[in-house]
Structures are given as structure tokens and as C-alpha cells.
Amino acid sequence: MPYDRLEELPDGVRDVLPKHAQEIYQAAFNSAWDQYDEPQERRGDATREETAHAVAWTAVKRTYEKGEDGRWHEKR
């Protein structure tokens, strides 16, 4: 289901990503949720939710990377 607020994101997202990255995740997830509503639009047998989470993480990784300190940082 789409996320209306950052507080609704899964703990594994909220607890590790900075606020801006969470905003990217939320926007990408919600967009993918709408875009991949039909099973034939997804790869393999992935669910709508699995697909939306995968798209969201990919969007975050375009701008952020996990540093050696284990925290997510904006790419330079």
C-alpha cells in the first residue's frame, strides 16, 4: 500500500536512511505501486509490494550509498 507519511515507512527504511533518502523512497514506492498494479507489468512472480520496494531502493541508491561506517550518505 502507498505511504502517506514518512512515519509509515518500514522500520528497515526509517531506521537506516536519512530524511531526504526516505522522501525519495516514499515517492518512488508510491509511483511504482501505481505503475506496476498489473501482474504482467512485473518481473517474474514478484508481488506488487515487492516490486515497489525494489524500485524504491533502486531510486535511493541513485543518490545515496552505504558508507564504510554502515550509514547511508549522499553520493558526491
mmCIF file of the N, C-alpha and C atoms, coordinates in Angstrom:
data_MODEL
# 
_entry.id   MODEL 
# 
loop_
_atom_site.group_PDB 
_atom_site.id 
_atom_site.type_symbol 
_atom_site.label_atom_id 
_atom_site.label_alt_id 
_atom_site.label_comp_id 
_atom_site.label_asym_id 
_atom_site.label_entity_id 
_atom_site.label_seq_id 
_atom_site.pdbx_PDB_ins_code 
_atom_site.Cartn_x 
_atom_site.Cartn_y 
_atom_site.Cartn_z 
_atom_site.occupancy 
_atom_site.B_iso_or_equiv 
_atom_site.pdbx_formal_charge 
_atom_site.auth_seq_id 
_atom_site.auth_comp_id 
_atom_site.auth_asym_id 
_atom_site.auth_atom_id 
_atom_site.pdbx_PDB_model_num 
ATOM 1   N N  . MET A 1 1  ? 0.830  -1.180  0.000   1.00 0.00 ? 1  MET A N  1 
ATOM 2   C CA . MET A 1 1  ? 0.000  0.000   0.000   1.00 0.00 ? 1  MET A CA 1 
ATOM 3   C C  . MET A 1 1  ? 0.873  1.242   0.000   1.00 0.00 ? 1  MET A C  1 
ATOM 4   N N  . PRO A 1 2  ? 0.437  2.303   -0.631  1.00 0.00 ? 2  PRO A N  1 
ATOM 5   C CA . PRO A 1 2  ? 1.233  3.540   -0.668  1.00 0.00 ? 2  PRO A CA 1 
ATOM 6   C C  . PRO A 1 2  ? 1.416  4.131   0.734   1.00 0.00 ? 2  PRO A C  1 
ATOM 7   N N  . TYR A 1 3  ? 2.461  4.907   0.871   1.00 0.00 ? 3  TYR A N  1 
ATOM 8   C CA . TYR A 1 3  ? 2.780  5.534   2.147   1.00 0.00 ? 3  TYR A CA 1 
ATOM 9   C C  . TYR A 1 3  ? 2.429  7.024   2.085   1.00 0.00 ? 3  TYR A C  1 
ATOM 10  N N  . ASP A 1 4  ? 1.572  7.462   2.997   1.00 0.00 ? 4  ASP A N  1 
ATOM 11  C CA . ASP A 1 4  ? 1.175  8.868   3.051   1.00 0.00 ? 4  ASP A CA 1 
ATOM 12  C C  . ASP A 1 4  ? 2.173  9.721   3.822   1.00 0.00 ? 4  ASP A C  1 
ATOM 13  N N  . ARG A 1 5  ? 2.848  9.103   4.791   1.00 0.00 ? 5  ARG A N  1 
ATOM 14  C CA . ARG A 1 5  ? 3.790  9.829   5.646   1.00 0.00 ? 5  ARG A CA 1 
ATOM 15  C C  . ARG A 1 5  ? 5.056  9.014   5.837   1.00 0.00 ? 5  ARG A C  1 
ATOM 16  N N  . LEU A 1 6  ? 6.141  9.706   6.099   1.00 0.00 ? 6  LEU A N  1 
ATOM 17  C CA . LEU A 1 6  ? 7.415  9.009   6.319   1.00 0.00 ? 6  LEU A CA 1 
ATOM 18  C C  . LEU A 1 6  ? 7.333  8.071   7.515   1.00 0.00 ? 6  LEU A C  1 
ATOM 19  N N  . GLU A 1 7  ? 6.541  8.429   8.489   1.00 0.00 ? 7  GLU A N  1 
ATOM 20  C CA . GLU A 1 7  ? 6.406  7.603   9.690   1.00 0.00 ? 7  GLU A CA 1 
ATOM 21  C C  . GLU A 1 7  ? 5.811  6.229   9.384   1.00 0.00 ? 7  GLU A C  1 
ATOM 22  N N  . GLU A 1 8  ? 5.181  6.086   8.241   1.00 0.00 ? 8  GLU A N  1 
ATOM 23  C CA . GLU A 1 8  ? 4.565  4.818   7.860   1.00 0.00 ? 8  GLU A CA 1 
ATOM 24  C C  . GLU A 1 8  ? 5.535  3.873   7.160   1.00 0.00 ? 8  GLU A C  1 
ATOM 25  N N  . LEU A 1 9  ? 6.697  4.381   6.765   1.00 0.00 ? 9  LEU A N  1 
ATOM 26  C CA . LEU A 1 9  ? 7.678  3.535   6.073   1.00 0.00 ? 9  LEU A CA 1 
ATOM 27  C C  . LEU A 1 9  ? 8.111  2.393   6.986   1.00 0.00 ? 9  LEU A C  1 
ATOM 28  N N  . PRO A 1 10 ? 8.529  1.280   6.403   1.00 0.00 ? 10 PRO A N  1 
ATOM 29  C CA . PRO A 1 10 ? 9.015  0.152   7.221   1.00 0.00 ? 10 PRO A CA 1 
ATOM 30  C C  . PRO A 1 10 ? 10.196 0.584   8.104   1.00 0.00 ? 10 PRO A C  1 
ATOM 31  N N  . ASP A 1 11 ? 10.306 -0.049  9.261   1.00 0.00 ? 11 ASP A N  1 
ATOM 32  C CA . ASP A 1 11 ? 11.404 0.262   10.185  1.00 0.00 ? 11 ASP A CA 1 
ATOM 33  C C  . ASP A 1 11 ? 12.760 0.157   9.505   1.00 0.00 ? 11 ASP A C  1 
ATOM 34  N N  . GLY A 1 12 ? 12.933 -0.832  8.642   1.00 0.00 ? 12 GLY A N  1 
ATOM 35  C CA . GLY A 1 12 ? 14.199 -1.043  7.952   1.00 0.00 ? 12 GLY A CA 1 
ATOM 36  C C  . GLY A 1 12 ? 14.563 0.084   7.010   1.00 0.00 ? 12 GLY A C  1 
ATOM 37  N N  . VAL A 1 13 ? 13.626 0.917   6.683   1.00 0.00 ? 13 VAL A N  1 
ATOM 38  C CA . VAL A 1 13 ? 13.876 2.105   5.865   1.00 0.00 ? 13 VAL A CA 1 
ATOM 39  C C  . VAL A 1 13 ? 14.065 3.308   6.789   1.00 0.00 ? 13 VAL A C  1 
ATOM 40  N N  . ARG A 1 14 ? 13.129 3.517   7.672   1.00 0.00 ? 14 ARG A N  1 
ATOM 41  C CA . ARG A 1 14 ? 13.171 4.673   8.586   1.00 0.00 ? 14 ARG A CA 1 
ATOM 42  C C  . ARG A 1 14 ? 14.403 4.663   9.473   1.00 0.00 ? 14 ARG A C  1 
ATOM 43  N N  . ASP A 1 15 ? 14.805 3.500   9.926   1.00 0.00 ? 15 ASP A N  1 
ATOM 44  C CA . ASP A 1 15 ? 15.910 3.414   10.888  1.00 0.00 ? 15 ASP A CA 1 
ATOM 45  C C  . ASP A 1 15 ? 17.287 3.589   10.259  1.00 0.00 ? 15 ASP A C  1 
ATOM 46  N N  . VAL A 1 16 ? 17.387 3.442   8.936   1.00 0.00 ? 16 VAL A N  1 
ATOM 47  C CA . VAL A 1 16 ? 18.721 3.495   8.326   1.00 0.00 ? 16 VAL A CA 1 
ATOM 48  C C  . VAL A 1 16 ? 18.924 4.652   7.360   1.00 0.00 ? 16 VAL A C  1 
ATOM 49  N N  . LEU A 1 17 ? 17.859 5.182   6.788   1.00 0.00 ? 17 LEU A N  1 
ATOM 50  C CA . LEU A 1 17 ? 18.018 6.223   5.778   1.00 0.00 ? 17 LEU A CA 1 
ATOM 51  C C  . LEU A 1 17 ? 17.819 7.616   6.360   1.00 0.00 ? 17 LEU A C  1 
ATOM 52  N N  . PRO A 1 18 ? 18.608 8.591   5.885   1.00 0.00 ? 18 PRO A N  1 
ATOM 53  C CA . PRO A 1 18 ? 18.377 9.978   6.279   1.00 0.00 ? 18 PRO A CA 1 
ATOM 54  C C  . PRO A 1 18 ? 17.020 10.447  5.714   1.00 0.00 ? 18 PRO A C  1 
ATOM 55  N N  . LYS A 1 19 ? 16.516 11.542  6.224   1.00 0.00 ? 19 LYS A N  1 
ATOM 56  C CA . LYS A 1 19 ? 15.185 12.020  5.851   1.00 0.00 ? 19 LYS A CA 1 
ATOM 57  C C  . LYS A 1 19 ? 15.026 12.198  4.341   1.00 0.00 ? 19 LYS A C  1 
ATOM 58  N N  . HIS A 1 20 ? 15.978 12.830  3.690   1.00 0.00 ? 20 HIS A N  1 
ATOM 59  C CA . HIS A 1 20 ? 15.864 13.049  2.247   1.00 0.00 ? 20 HIS A CA 1 
ATOM 60  C C  . HIS A 1 20 ? 15.773 11.722  1.492   1.00 0.00 ? 20 HIS A C  1 
ATOM 61  N N  . ALA A 1 21 ? 16.555 10.755  1.902   1.00 0.00 ? 21 ALA A N  1 
ATOM 62  C CA . ALA A 1 21 ? 16.506 9.432   1.272   1.00 0.00 ? 21 ALA A CA 1 
ATOM 63  C C  . ALA A 1 21 ? 15.159 8.759   1.532   1.00 0.00 ? 21 ALA A C  1 
ATOM 64  N N  . GLN A 1 22 ? 14.600 8.972   2.698   1.00 0.00 ? 22 GLN A N  1 
ATOM 65  C CA . GLN A 1 22 ? 13.271 8.438   2.993   1.00 0.00 ? 22 GLN A CA 1 
ATOM 66  C C  . GLN A 1 22 ? 12.224 9.067   2.076   1.00 0.00 ? 22 GLN A C  1 
ATOM 67  N N  . GLU A 1 23 ? 12.374 10.347  1.807   1.00 0.00 ? 23 GLU A N  1 
ATOM 68  C CA . GLU A 1 23 ? 11.445 11.037  0.900   1.00 0.00 ? 23 GLU A CA 1 
ATOM 69  C C  . GLU A 1 23 ? 11.547 10.470  -0.512  1.00 0.00 ? 23 GLU A C  1 
ATOM 70  N N  . ILE A 1 24 ? 12.763 10.186  -0.953  1.00 0.00 ? 24 ILE A N  1 
ATOM 71  C CA . ILE A 1 24 ? 12.967 9.559   -2.257  1.00 0.00 ? 24 ILE A CA 1 
ATOM 72  C C  . ILE A 1 24 ? 12.307 8.191   -2.275  1.00 0.00 ? 24 ILE A C  1 
ATOM 73  N N  . TYR A 1 25 ? 12.542 7.429   -1.229  1.00 0.00 ? 25 TYR A N  1 
ATOM 74  C CA . TYR A 1 25 ? 11.976 6.073   -1.119  1.00 0.00 ? 25 TYR A CA 1 
ATOM 75  C C  . TYR A 1 25 ? 10.453 6.134   -1.191  1.00 0.00 ? 25 TYR A C  1 
ATOM 76  N N  . GLN A 1 26 ? 9.860  7.009   -0.414  1.00 0.00 ? 26 GLN A N  1 
ATOM 77  C CA . GLN A 1 26 ? 8.405  7.122   -0.375  1.00 0.00 ? 26 GLN A CA 1 
ATOM 78  C C  . GLN A 1 26 ? 7.843  7.479   -1.752  1.00 0.00 ? 26 GLN A C  1 
ATOM 79  N N  . ALA A 1 27 ? 8.417  8.466   -2.407  1.00 0.00 ? 27 ALA A N  1 
ATOM 80  C CA . ALA A 1 27 ? 7.926  8.890   -3.714  1.00 0.00 ? 27 ALA A CA 1 
ATOM 81  C C  . ALA A 1 27 ? 8.070  7.777   -4.746  1.00 0.00 ? 27 ALA A C  1 
ATOM 82  N N  . ALA A 1 28 ? 9.213  7.104   -4.745  1.00 0.00 ? 28 ALA A N  1 
ATOM 83  C CA . ALA A 1 28 ? 9.443  6.031   -5.715  1.00 0.00 ? 28 ALA A CA 1 
ATOM 84  C C  . ALA A 1 28 ? 8.526  4.843   -5.446  1.00 0.00 ? 28 ALA A C  1 
ATOM 85  N N  . PHE A 1 29 ? 8.358  4.488   -4.176  1.00 0.00 ? 29 PHE A N  1 
ATOM 86  C CA . PHE A 1 29 ? 7.470  3.383   -3.831  1.00 0.00 ? 29 PHE A CA 1 
ATOM 87  C C  . PHE A 1 29 ? 6.056  3.678   -4.302  1.00 0.00 ? 29 PHE A C  1 
ATOM 88  N N  . ASN A 1 30 ? 5.553  4.859   -3.971  1.00 0.00 ? 30 ASN A N  1 
ATOM 89  C CA . ASN A 1 30 ? 4.178  5.201   -4.329  1.00 0.00 ? 30 ASN A CA 1 
ATOM 90  C C  . ASN A 1 30 ? 3.980  5.229   -5.836  1.00 0.00 ? 30 ASN A C  1 
ATOM 91  N N  . SER A 1 31 ? 4.965  5.729   -6.555  1.00 0.00 ? 31 SER A N  1 
ATOM 92  C CA . SER A 1 31 ? 4.876  5.753   -8.015  1.00 0.00 ? 31 SER A CA 1 
ATOM 93  C C  . SER A 1 31 ? 4.872  4.335   -8.587  1.00 0.00 ? 31 SER A C  1 
ATOM 94  N N  . ALA A 1 32 ? 5.769  3.507   -8.087  1.00 0.00 ? 32 ALA A N  1 
ATOM 95  C CA . ALA A 1 32 ? 5.842  2.114   -8.562  1.00 0.00 ? 32 ALA A CA 1 
ATOM 96  C C  . ALA A 1 32 ? 4.579  1.348   -8.190  1.00 0.00 ? 32 ALA A C  1 
ATOM 97  N N  . TRP A 1 33 ? 4.010  1.633   -7.034  1.00 0.00 ? 33 TRP A N  1 
ATOM 98  C CA . TRP A 1 33 ? 2.768  0.972   -6.612  1.00 0.00 ? 33 TRP A CA 1 
ATOM 99  C C  . TRP A 1 33 ? 1.682  1.213   -7.663  1.00 0.00 ? 33 TRP A C  1 
ATOM 100 N N  . ASP A 1 34 ? 1.612  2.448   -8.146  1.00 0.00 ? 34 ASP A N  1 
ATOM 101 C CA . ASP A 1 34 ? 0.620  2.787   -9.167  1.00 0.00 ? 34 ASP A CA 1 
ATOM 102 C C  . ASP A 1 34 ? 0.983  2.193   -10.524 1.00 0.00 ? 34 ASP A C  1 
ATOM 103 N N  . GLN A 1 35 ? 2.251  2.253   -10.869 1.00 0.00 ? 35 GLN A N  1 
ATOM 104 C CA . GLN A 1 35 ? 2.694  1.824   -12.198 1.00 0.00 ? 35 GLN A CA 1 
ATOM 105 C C  . GLN A 1 35 ? 2.615  0.310   -12.394 1.00 0.00 ? 35 GLN A C  1 
ATOM 106 N N  . TYR A 1 36 ? 2.931  -0.453  -11.372 1.00 0.00 ? 36 TYR A N  1 
ATOM 107 C CA . TYR A 1 36 ? 3.006  -1.911  -11.505 1.00 0.00 ? 36 TYR A CA 1 
ATOM 108 C C  . TYR A 1 36 ? 1.820  -2.613  -10.854 1.00 0.00 ? 36 TYR A C  1 
ATOM 109 N N  . ASP A 1 37 ? 0.631  -2.084  -11.095 1.00 0.00 ? 37 ASP A N  1 
ATOM 110 C CA . ASP A 1 37 ? -0.559 -2.658  -10.473 1.00 0.00 ? 37 ASP A CA 1 
ATOM 111 C C  . ASP A 1 37 ? -0.999 -3.962  -11.128 1.00 0.00 ? 37 ASP A C  1 
ATOM 112 N N  . GLU A 1 38 ? -0.623 -4.184  -12.367 1.00 0.00 ? 38 GLU A N  1 
ATOM 113 C CA . GLU A 1 38 ? -0.996 -5.411  -13.079 1.00 0.00 ? 38 GLU A CA 1 
ATOM 114 C C  . GLU A 1 38 ? 0.168  -6.407  -13.052 1.00 0.00 ? 38 GLU A C  1 
ATOM 115 N N  . PRO A 1 39 ? -0.124 -7.680  -12.745 1.00 0.00 ? 39 PRO A N  1 
ATOM 116 C CA . PRO A 1 39 ? 0.941  -8.692  -12.656 1.00 0.00 ? 39 PRO A CA 1 
ATOM 117 C C  . PRO A 1 39 ? 1.813  -8.792  -13.908 1.00 0.00 ? 39 PRO A C  1 
ATOM 118 N N  . GLN A 1 40 ? 1.259  -8.601  -15.071 1.00 0.00 ? 40 GLN A N  1 
ATOM 119 C CA . GLN A 1 40 ? 2.055  -8.726  -16.300 1.00 0.00 ? 40 GLN A CA 1 
ATOM 120 C C  . GLN A 1 40 ? 3.056  -7.582  -16.462 1.00 0.00 ? 40 GLN A C  1 
ATOM 121 N N  . GLU A 1 41 ? 2.937  -6.547  -15.647 1.00 0.00 ? 41 GLU A N  1 
ATOM 122 C CA . GLU A 1 41 ? 3.873  -5.428  -15.708 1.00 0.00 ? 41 GLU A CA 1 
ATOM 123 C C  . GLU A 1 41 ? 5.098  -5.654  -14.812 1.00 0.00 ? 41 GLU A C  1 
ATOM 124 N N  . ARG A 1 42 ? 5.065  -6.718  -14.022 1.00 0.00 ? 42 ARG A N  1 
ATOM 125 C CA . ARG A 1 42 ? 6.153  -7.013  -13.084 1.00 0.00 ? 42 ARG A CA 1 
ATOM 126 C C  . ARG A 1 42 ? 7.028  -8.139  -13.610 1.00 0.00 ? 42 ARG A C  1 
ATOM 127 N N  . ARG A 1 43 ? 8.224  -8.232  -13.072 1.00 0.00 ? 43 ARG A N  1 
ATOM 128 C CA . ARG A 1 43 ? 9.140  -9.312  -13.445 1.00 0.00 ? 43 ARG A CA 1 
ATOM 129 C C  . ARG A 1 43 ? 8.821  -10.567 -12.656 1.00 0.00 ? 43 ARG A C  1 
ATOM 130 N N  . GLY A 1 44 ? 8.851  -11.677 -13.323 1.00 0.00 ? 44 GLY A N  1 
ATOM 131 C CA . GLY A 1 44 ? 8.661  -12.961 -12.648 1.00 0.00 ? 44 GLY A CA 1 
ATOM 132 C C  . GLY A 1 44 ? 7.346  -13.008 -11.904 1.00 0.00 ? 44 GLY A C  1 
ATOM 133 N N  . ASP A 1 45 ? 7.402  -13.564 -10.715 1.00 0.00 ? 45 ASP A N  1 
ATOM 134 C CA . ASP A 1 45 ? 6.189  -13.685 -9.916  1.00 0.00 ? 45 ASP A CA 1 
ATOM 135 C C  . ASP A 1 45 ? 6.204  -12.730 -8.720  1.00 0.00 ? 45 ASP A C  1 
ATOM 136 N N  . ALA A 1 46 ? 6.937  -11.631 -8.848  1.00 0.00 ? 46 ALA A N  1 
ATOM 137 C CA . ALA A 1 46 ? 7.026  -10.651 -7.765  1.00 0.00 ? 46 ALA A CA 1 
ATOM 138 C C  . ALA A 1 46 ? 5.666  -10.013 -7.511  1.00 0.00 ? 46 ALA A C  1 
ATOM 139 N N  . THR A 1 47 ? 5.379  -9.785  -6.249  1.00 0.00 ? 47 THR A N  1 
ATOM 140 C CA . THR A 1 47 ? 4.137  -9.116  -5.895  1.00 0.00 ? 47 THR A CA 1 
ATOM 141 C C  . THR A 1 47 ? 4.259  -7.623  -6.183  1.00 0.00 ? 47 THR A C  1 
ATOM 142 N N  . ARG A 1 48 ? 3.137  -6.970  -6.152  1.00 0.00 ? 48 ARG A N  1 
ATOM 143 C CA . ARG A 1 48 ? 3.109  -5.523  -6.348  1.00 0.00 ? 48 ARG A CA 1 
ATOM 144 C C  . ARG A 1 48 ? 3.968  -4.827  -5.288  1.00 0.00 ? 48 ARG A C  1 
ATOM 145 N N  . GLU A 1 49 ? 3.852  -5.269  -4.054  1.00 0.00 ? 49 GLU A N  1 
ATOM 146 C CA . GLU A 1 49 ? 4.615  -4.662  -2.965  1.00 0.00 ? 49 GLU A CA 1 
ATOM 147 C C  . GLU A 1 49 ? 6.110  -4.928  -3.118  1.00 0.00 ? 49 GLU A C  1 
ATOM 148 N N  . GLU A 1 50 ? 6.492  -6.145  -3.451  1.00 0.00 ? 50 GLU A N  1 
ATOM 149 C CA . GLU A 1 50 ? 7.910  -6.468  -3.654  1.00 0.00 ? 50 GLU A CA 1 
ATOM 150 C C  . GLU A 1 50 ? 8.501  -5.608  -4.761  1.00 0.00 ? 50 GLU A C  1 
ATOM 151 N N  . THR A 1 51 ? 7.765  -5.452  -5.831  1.00 0.00 ? 51 THR A N  1 
ATOM 152 C CA . THR A 1 51 ? 8.237  -4.642  -6.951  1.00 0.00 ? 51 THR A CA 1 
ATOM 153 C C  . THR A 1 51 ? 8.405  -3.191  -6.536  1.00 0.00 ? 51 THR A C  1 
ATOM 154 N N  . ALA A 1 52 ? 7.430  -2.663  -5.815  1.00 0.00 ? 52 ALA A N  1 
ATOM 155 C CA . ALA A 1 52 ? 7.503  -1.264  -5.390  1.00 0.00 ? 52 ALA A CA 1 
ATOM 156 C C  . ALA A 1 52 ? 8.677  -1.029  -4.441  1.00 0.00 ? 52 ALA A C  1 
ATOM 157 N N  . HIS A 1 53 ? 8.936  -1.965  -3.535  1.00 0.00 ? 53 HIS A N  1 
ATOM 158 C CA . HIS A 1 53 ? 10.088 -1.824  -2.637  1.00 0.00 ? 53 HIS A CA 1 
ATOM 159 C C  . HIS A 1 53 ? 11.401 -1.881  -3.425  1.00 0.00 ? 53 HIS A C  1 
ATOM 160 N N  . ALA A 1 54 ? 11.483 -2.772  -4.400  1.00 0.00 ? 54 ALA A N  1 
ATOM 161 C CA . ALA A 1 54 ? 12.703 -2.872  -5.214  1.00 0.00 ? 54 ALA A CA 1 
ATOM 162 C C  . ALA A 1 54 ? 12.954 -1.583  -5.989  1.00 0.00 ? 54 ALA A C  1 
ATOM 163 N N  . VAL A 1 55 ? 11.912 -1.026  -6.558  1.00 0.00 ? 55 VAL A N  1 
ATOM 164 C CA . VAL A 1 55 ? 12.038 0.237   -7.289  1.00 0.00 ? 55 VAL A CA 1 
ATOM 165 C C  . VAL A 1 55 ? 12.468 1.350   -6.343  1.00 0.00 ? 55 VAL A C  1 
ATOM 166 N N  . ALA A 1 56 ? 11.888 1.382   -5.155  1.00 0.00 ? 56 ALA A N  1 
ATOM 167 C CA . ALA A 1 56 ? 12.212 2.428   -4.187  1.00 0.00 ? 56 ALA A CA 1 
ATOM 168 C C  . ALA A 1 56 ? 13.676 2.366   -3.762  1.00 0.00 ? 56 ALA A C  1 
ATOM 169 N N  . TRP A 1 57 ? 14.179 1.163   -3.482  1.00 0.00 ? 57 TRP A N  1 
ATOM 170 C CA . TRP A 1 57 ? 15.587 1.038   -3.095  1.00 0.00 ? 57 TRP A CA 1 
ATOM 171 C C  . TRP A 1 57 ? 16.507 1.444   -4.248  1.00 0.00 ? 57 TRP A C  1 
ATOM 172 N N  . THR A 1 58 ? 16.133 1.100   -5.460  1.00 0.00 ? 58 THR A N  1 
ATOM 173 C CA . THR A 1 58 ? 16.940 1.493   -6.621  1.00 0.00 ? 58 THR A CA 1 
ATOM 174 C C  . THR A 1 58 ? 16.998 3.010   -6.740  1.00 0.00 ? 58 THR A C  1 
ATOM 175 N N  . ALA A 1 59 ? 15.868 3.661   -6.507  1.00 0.00 ? 59 ALA A N  1 
ATOM 176 C CA . ALA A 1 59 ? 15.833 5.126   -6.569  1.00 0.00 ? 59 ALA A CA 1 
ATOM 177 C C  . ALA A 1 59 ? 16.735 5.744   -5.502  1.00 0.00 ? 59 ALA A C  1 
ATOM 178 N N  . VAL A 1 60 ? 16.704 5.201   -4.302  1.00 0.00 ? 60 VAL A N  1 
ATOM 179 C CA . VAL A 1 60 ? 17.554 5.712   -3.225  1.00 0.00 ? 60 VAL A CA 1 
ATOM 180 C C  . VAL A 1 60 ? 19.023 5.539   -3.600  1.00 0.00 ? 60 VAL A C  1 
ATOM 181 N N  . LYS A 1 61 ? 19.365 4.400   -4.162  1.00 0.00 ? 61 LYS A N  1 
ATOM 182 C CA . LYS A 1 61 ? 20.769 4.096   -4.478  1.00 0.00 ? 61 LYS A CA 1 
ATOM 183 C C  . LYS A 1 61 ? 21.319 4.945   -5.612  1.00 0.00 ? 61 LYS A C  1 
ATOM 184 N N  . ARG A 1 62 ? 20.467 5.651   -6.338  1.00 0.00 ? 62 ARG A N  1 
ATOM 185 C CA . ARG A 1 62 ? 20.955 6.582   -7.367  1.00 0.00 ? 62 ARG A CA 1 
ATOM 186 C C  . ARG A 1 62 ? 21.594 7.810   -6.718  1.00 0.00 ? 62 ARG A C  1 
ATOM 187 N N  . THR A 1 63 ? 21.123 8.169   -5.531  1.00 0.00 ? 63 THR A N  1 
ATOM 188 C CA . THR A 1 63 ? 21.582 9.385   -4.871  1.00 0.00 ? 63 THR A CA 1 
ATOM 189 C C  . THR A 1 63 ? 22.395 9.108   -3.608  1.00 0.00 ? 63 THR A C  1 
ATOM 190 N N  . TYR A 1 64 ? 22.136 7.972   -2.975  1.00 0.00 ? 64 TYR A N  1 
ATOM 191 C CA . TYR A 1 64 ? 22.791 7.627   -1.709  1.00 0.00 ? 64 TYR A CA 1 
ATOM 192 C C  . TYR A 1 64 ? 23.562 6.329   -1.832  1.00 0.00 ? 64 TYR A C  1 
ATOM 193 N N  . GLU A 1 65 ? 24.571 6.200   -0.977  1.00 0.00 ? 65 GLU A N  1 
ATOM 194 C CA . GLU A 1 65 ? 25.331 4.956   -0.897  1.00 0.00 ? 65 GLU A CA 1 
ATOM 195 C C  . GLU A 1 65 ? 25.632 4.662   0.563   1.00 0.00 ? 65 GLU A C  1 
ATOM 196 N N  . LYS A 1 66 ? 25.789 3.396   0.845   1.00 0.00 ? 66 LYS A N  1 
ATOM 197 C CA . LYS A 1 66 ? 26.113 2.984   2.202   1.00 0.00 ? 66 LYS A CA 1 
ATOM 198 C C  . LYS A 1 66 ? 27.619 3.125   2.393   1.00 0.00 ? 66 LYS A C  1 
ATOM 199 N N  . GLY A 1 67 ? 27.997 3.895   3.400   1.00 0.00 ? 67 GLY A N  1 
ATOM 200 C CA . GLY A 1 67 ? 29.403 4.158   3.656   1.00 0.00 ? 67 GLY A CA 1 
ATOM 201 C C  . GLY A 1 67 ? 30.066 3.052   4.444   1.00 0.00 ? 67 GLY A C  1 
ATOM 202 N N  . GLU A 1 68 ? 31.361 3.178   4.599   1.00 0.00 ? 68 GLU A N  1 
ATOM 203 C CA . GLU A 1 68 ? 32.124 2.205   5.373   1.00 0.00 ? 68 GLU A CA 1 
ATOM 204 C C  . GLU A 1 68 ? 31.691 2.188   6.832   1.00 0.00 ? 68 GLU A C  1 
ATOM 205 N N  . ASP A 1 69 ? 31.082 3.281   7.268   1.00 0.00 ? 69 ASP A N  1 
ATOM 206 C CA . ASP A 1 69 ? 30.593 3.365   8.645   1.00 0.00 ? 69 ASP A CA 1 
ATOM 207 C C  . ASP A 1 69 ? 29.232 2.691   8.825   1.00 0.00 ? 69 ASP A C  1 
ATOM 208 N N  . GLY A 1 70 ? 28.703 2.136   7.730   1.00 0.00 ? 70 GLY A N  1 
ATOM 209 C CA . GLY A 1 70 ? 27.425 1.445   7.792   1.00 0.00 ? 70 GLY A CA 1 
ATOM 210 C C  . GLY A 1 70 ? 26.223 2.351   7.648   1.00 0.00 ? 70 GLY A C  1 
ATOM 211 N N  . ARG A 1 71 ? 26.457 3.645   7.504   1.00 0.00 ? 71 ARG A N  1 
ATOM 212 C CA . ARG A 1 71 ? 25.369 4.611   7.369   1.00 0.00 ? 71 ARG A CA 1 
ATOM 213 C C  . ARG A 1 71 ? 25.220 5.028   5.909   1.00 0.00 ? 71 ARG A C  1 
ATOM 214 N N  . TRP A 1 72 ? 24.040 5.474   5.546   1.00 0.00 ? 72 TRP A N  1 
ATOM 215 C CA . TRP A 1 72 ? 23.766 5.941   4.184   1.00 0.00 ? 72 TRP A CA 1 
ATOM 216 C C  . TRP A 1 72 ? 24.145 7.413   4.052   1.00 0.00 ? 72 TRP A C  1 
ATOM 217 N N  . HIS A 1 73 ? 24.909 7.730   2.998   1.00 0.00 ? 73 HIS A N  1 
ATOM 218 C CA . HIS A 1 73 ? 25.382 9.080   2.735   1.00 0.00 ? 73 HIS A CA 1 
ATOM 219 C C  . HIS A 1 73 ? 25.060 9.451   1.295   1.00 0.00 ? 73 HIS A C  1 
ATOM 220 N N  . GLU A 1 74 ? 24.837 10.741  1.078   1.00 0.00 ? 74 GLU A N  1 
ATOM 221 C CA . GLU A 1 74 ? 24.610 11.209  -0.282  1.00 0.00 ? 74 GLU A CA 1 
ATOM 222 C C  . GLU A 1 74 ? 25.896 11.036  -1.088  1.00 0.00 ? 74 GLU A C  1 
ATOM 223 N N  . LYS A 1 75 ? 25.732 10.568  -2.325  1.00 0.00 ? 75 LYS A N  1 
ATOM 224 C CA . LYS A 1 75 ? 26.894 10.388  -3.192  1.00 0.00 ? 75 LYS A CA 1 
ATOM 225 C C  . LYS A 1 75 ? 27.479 11.751  -3.540  1.00 0.00 ? 75 LYS A C  1 
ATOM 226 N N  . ARG A 1 76 ? 28.766 11.756  -3.764  1.00 0.00 ? 76 ARG A N  1 
ATOM 227 C CA . ARG A 1 76 ? 29.445 13.008  -4.126  1.00 0.00 ? 76 ARG A CA 1 
ATOM 228 C C  . ARG A 1 76 ? 29.501 13.167  -5.607  1.00 0.00 ? 76 ARG A C  1 
# 
